[in-house]
């Protein structure tokens, strides 16, 4: 997804900060110990964002190509939630402000050295 187009979508704007806050909170609660934990949490957060049809429609605003085009990872969506998931996934992974596992790993290493 083109990041500039995503920024035109009011629903997507700011979701990267919401996700980063969610991940840091989980890290401080000791729910993230390795890369698998990180990606499990990321995918759970993505799943939670596409539960309601109204949220899916808001995510897909100005991004309707996700309803019809084949996604390189998820394929052709069969329903709105799948299209919204693919759209949000691309937005989150293309956004440079989103926390990554490398950020978490760096913090883990700093903690172990202290």
Steps between C-alpha positions, in 0.01 A plus 500: 500500500618847424559663838384840375164347405467333838557830671194633320299236681386630839465151649858399418655825617642444846455122507878456489526685832217292647679180398836620634339589834333157510828319431703701752233441761515125435879510515495672841251240623753230395268361231771529232806283549593413143418564135211251500334685789544829316340376177223317684414826675520697174263261323263496797488882491431492126222243552343720768489799264289322236228346717228752415381567145491875563869497599586293192316743275680793663839330449415437134391858432712620203661152493229299325752324275555267796150362441578389147874461449702198601725573796850356480464328839128463568369441146162622375270590791174312537338758727547854630694406814765321295542801272522735799754271670723504190470878471581558867784246486662686210448836667657384825796323342573789260487761774845598630356617833370157603695311762687196371633190668851650464390785729375248756811285467721805556308581818526135618877507447531828690300353788715186513820706514373707792 
